[in-house]
Amino acid sequence: MRPVTEQLDAKSIKIVKSTVPVLAEHGEAITKNFYKKMFEDHPELLNVFNQTNQKQGSQPKALANTIYAAAQYIDNLEAIIPVVKQIAHKHRSLQIKPEQYPIVGKYLLLAIKEVLGDAATDDIIYAWGKAYAVIAAVFIQVEKEMYEEASAQKGGWDGFREFIVTNKVRESDVITSFYLKSKDGKEIANFIPGQYISIRCTVNGEEHTQIRQYSLSDAPERGYYRISTKRETARGDIPDGMVSNYLHDHVNEGDVVEITAPAGDFVLDLNLSKPVVLLSGGVGLTPMISMLNTLVDKQPERNVTFIHAAINSQFHAMHDHVKHLANNNENVNYYVCYEKPTDEDRSNHQFHKEGYIDLNWLKSILQNNDAIFYFCGPLPFMRTVKQALIDWNIPEENFHFEFFGPAGQLD
């Protein structure tokens, strides 16, 4: 890759790097201002952005973290290319286009000026304008390659494609699976276990279309895609999940939905033979099921340990499926942790640990820490798991995780 900072002069680089402490202090205020002004002038972009993430503040926080990293490494943007690619996967899946980047740049600079006031001198705004152009060019190039790859692959396509819901299965009190086959009957793109699709819905009573990303929850090469969605209910100031409730209540077998080709960089590495540990909390089990099914199909000799945490059996999806795989494959081990087991759970010996996953328990069920770890679930779960793996001296290159929604902080 050509050095991306060669278009920036030394003075601009110095000015942008000098703003890192300011962005650390005012980053979220800047991005909240940015989104507010941009949506006021360009309401058509509401068709792309998840408004629940806006209300929670997770989207502004994620953007602030990205800007902070870009400023910190403006003289060496190659260092954050992995982060760029992770975001680019989401952008490609959402169908973000090059012509939208100048809009973002305009309102970002306006927000910096408004929040920082007189501290945002003409030199600072000018330097940031140049820096944003360079950063945007990197994203546009990476995403261009991803668009080309998605459409050129066997069974691939560009944009949104219509799929028919061929089967709708209730997996637990809160999770339902949807099996999707192409409406045109043509071949569909392959995917790597751990990847996701974007689904676009027109929800009754809503002015704007809604796009959400859901992990694929079955192995590839089966002629269909499967997503398993959790019904998100209101909590605190956060309303019911608009799309998840729409899918559960209004999308049925025979209905047509629009999706983009699979994307994502949280993927199972089938080139390795080292044991795998899959840790999931709640609906975070969806990419793990895809990985587990694939490992059983493709690497039946590879040792796999599947560990799932749920509130109790009423919230636990696909238990019978995983239990069946463990009972019929010597290389698969299965453990369950329930936060609040029911009396029936206790009488049926449905779980192995009560409470929460912790390092002592992991050490008691795993022979050693010489494995590749994948984990996904609610943010508190992921923070706990990550810290446990660090405390167990597991190298960072041996554990991988996925956020549902904008990337957060596990530190």
C-alpha positions in Angstrom: 0.0 0.0 0.0 1.3 3.4 -0.9 2.1 5.6 2.1 -1.1 7.5 2.7 0.4 10.5 4.5 2.6 11.6 1.6 -0.2 14.0 0.6 0.0 15.8 4.0 2.7 18.4 4.7 4.7 18.4 7.9 2.9 21.5 9.3 -0.6 19.9 8.8 0.6 16.6 10.4 2.0 18.5 13.4 -1.2 20.5 13.8 -3.5 17.4 13.6 -1.3 15.4 16.1 -1.4 18.4 18.5 -5.2 18.2 18.6 -5.2 14.6 20.0 -5.6 15.7 23.6 -8.4 18.1 22.6 -10.2 15.3 20.8 -9.8 13.0 23.7 -11.6 15.6 25.9 -14.2 16.8 23.4 -14.5 14.0 20.9 -18.0 12.8 21.8 -19.4 16.4 22.0 -17.9 17.0 18.5 -19.5 13.9 17.0 -22.9 14.4 18.6 -22.9 17.9 17.2 -21.8 16.5 13.8 -24.6 13.9 13.6 -27.3 16.4 14.7 -26.3 19.0 12.0 -25.8 16.4 9.3 -29.1 14.7 9.8 -30.9 18.0 9.9 -29.5 18.9 6.5 -29.4 15.4 5.0 -32.3 13.4 6.5 -31.9 10.8 3.7 -28.9 9.5 5.7 -31.3 8.4 8.4 -32.0 5.5 6.0 -28.4 4.3 6.8 -27.7 5.0 10.4 -29.1 3.1 13.4 -31.0 5.6 15.4 -31.0 3.5 18.5 -27.2 3.6 18.5 -27.5 7.4 18.2 -29.7 7.6 21.2 -27.5 5.4 23.3 -24.5 7.4 22.3 -22.6 4.3 21.1 -22.4 5.6 17.5 -21.0 9.0 18.4 -18.5 7.4 20.8 -17.3 4.9 18.1 -16.8 7.8 15.6 -15.0 9.8 18.3 -12.6 6.8 18.9 -12.0 6.5 15.2 -11.2 10.2 14.8 -8.9 10.0 17.9 -7.0 7.1 16.4 -6.7 8.8 13.1 -5.3 11.9 14.7 -2.9 10.0 16.9 -1.5 8.0 13.9 -1.9 10.7 11.2 1.8 10.3 10.3 1.5 6.5 10.1 -2.1 5.6 9.1 -0.8 2.2 8.0 -0.8 1.3 11.7 -4.6 1.6 11.9 -5.4 -0.2 8.6 -6.8 -3.2 10.5 -9.3 -0.8 12.2 -10.0 0.8 8.8 -10.8 -2.6 7.3 -13.1 -3.6 10.2 -15.1 -0.4 9.7 -14.9 -0.7 5.9 -16.6 -4.1 6.1 -19.5 -2.5 8.0 -19.6 0.4 5.5 -19.7 -2.0 2.5 -22.4 -4.0 4.1 -24.4 -0.8 4.7 -23.7 0.4 1.2 -21.8 3.5 2.2 -20.7 5.2 -1.1 -17.8 7.5 -2.0 -20.1 10.5 -2.6 -21.2 10.4 1.1 -17.7 11.1 2.4 -17.6 14.8 1.5 -20.8 15.3 3.3 -19.4 13.7 6.5 -16.2 15.8 6.1 -18.2 19.1 5.8 -20.2 18.5 9.0 -17.3 17.1 10.9 -15.3 20.3 10.4 -18.3 22.4 11.2 -18.8 20.5 14.5 -15.1 20.9 15.4 -15.4 24.6 14.8 -18.6 24.9 16.8 -17.5 22.8 19.8 -14.0 24.2 20.1 -15.0 27.8 19.3 -12.0 30.2 19.0 -9.6 27.3 19.8 -10.4 25.9 16.4 -8.2 28.3 14.4 -8.2 28.6 10.6 -5.0 26.6 10.6 -6.5 23.8 12.6 -9.6 23.6 10.4 -7.5 23.7 7.3 -5.2 21.0 8.5 -8.1 18.8 9.6 -9.7 19.3 6.2 -6.6 18.0 4.5 -6.3 15.2 7.0 -9.9 14.1 6.5 -9.4 14.0 2.7 -6.5 11.6 3.2 -8.4 9.5 5.7 -11.5 9.4 3.5 -9.4 8.4 0.5 -8.1 5.4 2.4 -11.6 4.3 3.4 -12.9 4.8 -0.2 -10.1 2.7 -1.7 -10.4 -0.2 0.8 -14.2 -0.2 0.4 -13.9 -0.1 -3.4 -11.9 -3.3 -3.3 -14.5 -4.9 -0.9 -17.4 -3.9 -3.2 -15.6 -5.4 -6.2 -14.8 -8.6 -4.3 -18.4 -9.0 -3.0 -19.9 -8.6 -6.5 -17.3 -10.6 -8.4 -17.3 -13.7 -6.2 -19.3 -16.8 -7.3 -22.9 -16.1 -6.3 -22.0 -12.6 -5.3 -23.9 -9.4 -5.9 -23.8 -5.6 -5.4 -26.3 -3.6 -3.4 -29.4 -5.2 -1.8 -30.8 -8.5 -3.1 -34.2 -10.1 -2.4 -34.4 -13.2 -0.3 -37.4 -15.3 0.7 -37.9 -16.4 4.3 -38.3 -20.1 3.9 -38.4 -21.1 7.6 -38.9 -19.2 10.8 -38.0 -21.1 14.0 -38.4 -20.0 17.6 -35.1 -20.9 19.4 -35.9 -19.5 22.9 -38.2 -17.0 24.6 -36.3 -14.1 23.0 -34.4 -15.5 19.9 -35.9 -16.5 16.6 -34.1 -17.9 13.5 -34.9 -16.9 9.9 -33.8 -19.1 7.0 -33.2 -17.1 3.8 -33.0 -18.3 0.2 -32.5 -16.1 -2.9 -35.8 -15.1 -4.5 -34.3 -15.5 -8.0 -33.2 -19.0 -7.2 -29.7 -18.3 -8.3 -26.5 -19.2 -6.4 -25.6 -17.2 -3.3 -22.2 -16.0 -2.1 -20.2 -18.1 0.2 -19.1 -16.7 3.6 -16.6 -17.3 6.4 -18.1 -18.4 9.7 -18.4 -15.3 12.0 -19.5 -12.9 9.2 -22.8 -11.1 9.0 -25.3 -9.6 6.6 -27.2 -6.4 6.5 -31.0 -6.6 6.3 -33.1 -3.6 5.1 -36.7 -3.3 6.4 -39.5 -0.9 5.8 -41.2 -0.7 9.2 -44.8 0.3 9.3 -45.2 3.9 10.4 -41.6 4.8 10.0 -40.6 7.4 7.4 -37.1 5.9 6.8 -36.0 2.4 6.0 -34.0 0.6 8.7 -30.8 -1.4 8.2 -29.5 -3.8 10.8 -26.6 -6.2 10.7 -27.0 -9.8 12.0 -24.4 -12.6 12.2 -25.0 -15.6 10.1 -25.8 -18.5 12.5 -25.2 -21.6 10.4 -22.3 -23.1 8.4 -21.7 -21.9 4.9 -22.3 -23.9 1.7 -25.8 -25.0 2.7 -27.8 -23.2 0.0 -29.3 -20.7 2.5 -28.4 -18.0 5.0 -29.7 -18.1 8.6 -29.9 -15.3 11.0 -31.0 -15.7 14.6 -32.3 -12.4 16.1 -33.0 -11.4 19.7 -36.1 -9.5 20.4 -34.7 -6.3 22.0 -37.1 -4.9 24.7 -37.0 -1.4 26.1 -34.7 -0.7 29.1 -34.1 2.6 30.7 -34.1 5.3 28.1 -33.6 2.8 25.3 -36.8 1.9 23.3 -37.8 -1.5 22.0 -35.6 -2.7 19.1 -37.4 -1.4 16.0 -36.1 -4.0 13.6 -35.8 -7.0 15.9 -39.4 -6.6 17.0 -40.5 -6.1 13.4 -38.8 -9.3 12.3 -40.3 -11.3 15.2 -43.8 -9.9 14.9 -44.3 -9.2 11.2 -41.8 -11.2 9.0 -43.1 -14.7 8.4 -42.4 -17.6 6.1 -42.9 -16.6 2.5 -42.1 -13.0 3.0 -39.3 -11.2 1.1 -36.4 -9.3 2.7 -33.5 -7.4 1.3 -29.9 -8.2 2.3 -26.4 -7.4 1.3 -23.6 -9.9 0.7 -21.9 -11.3 3.7 -19.2 -9.1 5.3 -17.0 -8.9 8.4 -13.5 -9.7 9.7 -14.3 -11.6 12.8 -13.9 -15.0 11.2 -12.9 -18.6 12.0 -9.4 -19.5 10.8 -9.6 -23.0 9.3 -5.9 -23.0 8.4 -5.0 -23.8 12.0 -5.2 -27.0 13.9 -4.8 -25.6 17.5 -7.8 -26.3 19.8 -10.6 -23.7 19.6 -12.6 -22.3 22.5 -15.9 -20.6 21.6 -17.3 -18.3 24.4 -20.7 -16.7 24.0 -23.2 -14.7 26.1 -26.9 -14.4 25.1 -27.4 -13.8 21.4 -23.6 -13.6 21.0 -23.8 -17.3 20.3 -25.0 -16.7 16.7 -21.5 -16.4 15.1 -20.2 -19.2 17.4 -22.9 -21.6 16.2 -21.7 -20.9 12.6 -18.1 -21.6 13.7 -19.1 -24.7 15.6 -21.1 -26.2 12.8 -18.3 -25.5 10.4 -15.6 -27.0 12.6 -17.7 -30.2 13.0 -18.1 -30.4 9.2 -14.6 -29.3 8.0 -12.2 -30.2 10.9 -13.7 -33.2 12.8 -10.4 -33.9 14.4 -9.9 -30.4 15.9 -10.7 -30.1 19.6 -13.5 -27.6 20.2 -14.9 -26.3 23.5 -18.2 -24.4 23.4 -19.1 -22.3 26.4 -22.3 -20.4 26.6 -23.7 -18.0 29.3 -27.4 -17.2 29.5 -29.9 -16.0 32.1 -31.5 -19.5 32.2 -32.9 -22.1 29.8 -35.8 -19.8 28.8 -33.3 -17.5 27.2 -30.9 -20.2 26.0 -31.1 -20.8 22.2 -29.9 -23.9 20.3 -29.1 -25.8 23.5 -30.3 -29.1 22.1 -28.4 -28.6 18.8 -25.1 -28.0 20.6 -25.7 -30.8 23.1 -26.4 -33.2 20.2 -23.1 -32.2 18.5 -21.2 -32.7 21.8 -22.8 -36.1 22.3 -22.0 -37.3 18.8 -18.5 -35.8 18.3 -15.7 -36.7 20.6 -13.8 -33.6 19.8 -16.6 -31.3 21.0 -17.0 -30.3 24.6 -20.0 -28.2 25.9 -20.4 -26.2 29.0 -23.3 -23.9 30.2 -23.3 -21.1 32.7 -26.7 -19.7 33.9 -26.9 -16.4 35.8 -30.4 -17.2 37.3 -31.3 -20.9 36.7 -34.9 -21.9 37.2 -36.0 -24.8 39.4 -36.4 -26.9 36.3 -32.9 -26.1 35.2 -31.6 -27.4 38.5 -33.7 -30.6 38.4 -32.7 -31.3 34.8 -29.0 -30.5 35.5 -29.2 -28.2 32.5 -26.1 -26.1 33.4 -22.6 -26.5 34.8 -22.1 -23.2 36.7 -24.4 -20.7 38.3 -23.6 -17.0 38.2 -21.0 -15.7 35.7 -18.1 -17.1 33.8 -14.8 -16.4 35.5 -11.1 -17.4 35.2 -11.1 -20.1 37.9 -14.0 -21.9 36.2 -12.4 -21.6 32.8 -9.2 -23.2 34.2 -11.2 -26.0 35.8 -12.9 -27.0 32.5 -10.1 -26.4 30.0 -7.0 -28.6 30.0 -4.8 -25.6 29.4 -4.7 -22.2 27.7 -3.0 -23.3 24.5 -6.0 -22.6 22.2 -7.5 -20.0 19.9 -10.4 -18.2 21.7 -13.3 -16.5 20.0 -15.9 -14.6 22.1 -19.0 -12.5 21.6 -21.8 -11.2 23.8 -23.0 -8.2 25.8 -20.3 -5.7 26.6 -19.9 -6.6 30.3 -19.6 -10.3 29.3 -16.9 -9.4 26.8 -15.0 -7.3 29.2 -15.0 -10.1 31.8 -13.9 -12.7 29.3 -11.1 -10.5 27.8 -9.7 -9.7 31.2 -9.8 -13.4 32.2 -7.9 -14.3 29.0 -5.3 -11.6 29.7 -4.9 -12.7 33.3 -4.4 -16.3 32.0 -1.4 -15.0 29.9 -3.1 -15.8 26.6 -1.4 -13.8 23.8 -3.6 -11.2 22.1 -3.1 -12.9 18.7 -4.8 -16.0 20.2 -8.1 -14.3 21.1 -10.7 -12.6 18.8 -14.0 -10.9 19.6 -16.9 -9.2 17.8 -19.0 -6.3 18.9 -22.7 -6.2 17.9 -23.2 -2.5 16.9 -20.5 0.2 16.9 -17.2 -0.9 18.3 -16.8 -0.2 22.0 -14.0 -0.4 24.5 -13.2 -3.5 26.5 -10.5 -1.8 28.6 
